Amino acid sequence: MSEAPTTYTALGRELDYDPDQLREKYRQERDKRINPIWDKQYREVVGEFAHYSDDDPFAESDGTRDPITRTVEFLVIGAGFAGMMTAARLKQSGYTDIMIVEAGSDFGGTWYWNRYPGAQCDIEAYCYLPFLEETNYMPKGKYAFGPEIYEHSCRIADHFGLRDHACFSTRITGMRWLEDSKRWQVSTSRDDKLSARYVIVCTGFMNRPKLPGVPGIENFEGHSFHTCRWDYEYTGGDNNGNLTGLKDKRVGVIGTGASAIQCVPHVGESAEHLYVFQRTPSSVGLRGYSTTDPEWVKTLEPGWQRARQKNLDDVVGGRPFDVDLVHDGWTDIFRNLQSSVLPGMGKDPEEGVSPEEAAFAAEIADFEKMNEIRARVDSIVEDEKTAELLKPWYRQFCKRPCFNDEYLPTFNRDNVTLVDTSDFGGVERITENGVVAGGVEYEIDCLIYSTGFETSTGYKRRFGFEIQGKSEKSLFDHWAEGRRTLHGHSTHGFPNWFFVGASQTGVSFNYAIMLEMQTENLVAIFDEARRRDATVIEASAAAEEAWVQEIRRHAADNQEFFESCTPGFYNNEGQARDTTATFTGDAYAPGANAFEEVLIAWREEQQMEGLDFSN
Ligand code: NDP
């Protein structure tokens, strides 16, 4: 692209690249990755593969205990951010009969499980860590590493007194609505018999690791694990690296998504040799890190965190904003869009800019951002061929953008080899001794799957347990044509069953703000039930249908964009039109702040219309 003539113009500016040529390149790169067996290309972690998910390398014991028989008012499933925030807000609202069931042996969810070296949240810590003001904690720097986030999870648990409510190392195995008692009967992997008035499912949307569905995976005789169950006993070291156990090992990492970007530098530093098997390169922007300035902290007024979270969501959601408080790689593209490509846009989107013009301007800003990302690869990676392979050819938000300063330099090391598999649809085969890609077998002692999580497979497979509502109807039959909820939290026919997460709610790159508004809304619903002296809460069929249509209406606006994207979990592995399990098409596209406005109006003006309260 660097040789493109400088005669192209757009938006009254001269471009030093040809936008048509770039569009065509994106299309070719996308087409070569479209996989006809998109939803079957991964191996489910069951049977002989179950240990990739079921094993808990971080638990101090196997959690054996006697079964519990208990009746509770609130059963919260999951002790990650969603579960903790739900339980904390319930306690703030005066509810005390709460039980939290969690598969891990502590609080933290994602941050309990994902302890790979280098694990960090690349969303600004001041926006991402919940309850900073309530817990009087200020993150050490602009981005928090895994251990700090895990510690903060424990801080939240202690601050709100959640430990006494927790039941760890326990998985839910099924739940049934009992119409006579108007309660949920819940079973667990520890043979517990639980009865709950309200069930709140907070199990996250990336809790089931997946493996490549390639032949021979069961034959590998070396050591292997998934990034979300890092085996430090084998590798040595910790989140800071120093993986001494790998010094005489040939290591393979399959996958180059956000997890790999963070762990690869540490593996490269420690292993005798590292092979990184890439199918699609991530876009890797400048991380930039600064420690927290105590003088800045002194300037913060009460309510600062929520204001900052909302500002971040406005900026990355393309809504009007006056100031970009976060000012980092996430907000960069939108800031540029507003200030240079389309001055005035964002300030007053209604005035003088048609949707087509705005879309074109966004595309141009995106091209320029991605040109910068590709130029960054050239400026860091010394070997030209490797640099070429590391360049992403798609629009920035087709796949989750990454921000990291150590990943690209790792490919300048003599002991690190990038194996690009894009021409072969990924790694082809796994043998007893290693990985085959492009017909070449790479011998490996330790294979690390950085292949992500199930986000597009069927709901039942992802939940991992049966849920039977009224008349014993399965939730998964009710959702056979796609998820059906009112505002993401309730489903008709499943009274007193609630969900907190990433489905049919306002989507944001900052998961924490999505949870803030959902958990606040949920507790407002319980408060309303208490006020009305009701014990059964159920979404009406009409309200559910209206919300599903609202989700689809907005999703249609993004369809063209996602269809033009390289496959990934944002576009259902390239099947953006499939509504049965689409991740992005399942979100309220206008974003988290817009969703909060919907919820506030629903609570205040519409008096929670569509939710039936009874006894
Ligand atoms: P991803 O799903 O993002 O990445 C999986 C990787 O595996 C992709 O590079 C994929 O390639 C590759 N892959 C899959 N199958 C094959 C195959 N057969 N051969 C070769 N490569 C293959 O998972 P991650 O764990 O990296 O990240 C998941 C999500 O977790 C992120 O998107 C993000 O939302 C979150 N996360 C957030 C972080 C943060 O800083 N906040 C840090 C880490 C993760 P392809 O792209 O071609 O499909």
Residues whose N, C-alpha, C, O or C-beta is under 5 A from the ligand:
A	BS01	NDP	Q120 C121 D122 I123 P212 I254 G255 T256 G257 A258 S259 A260 F277 Q278 R279 T280 R400 G425 G426 V427 S450 T451 G452 F453 P567
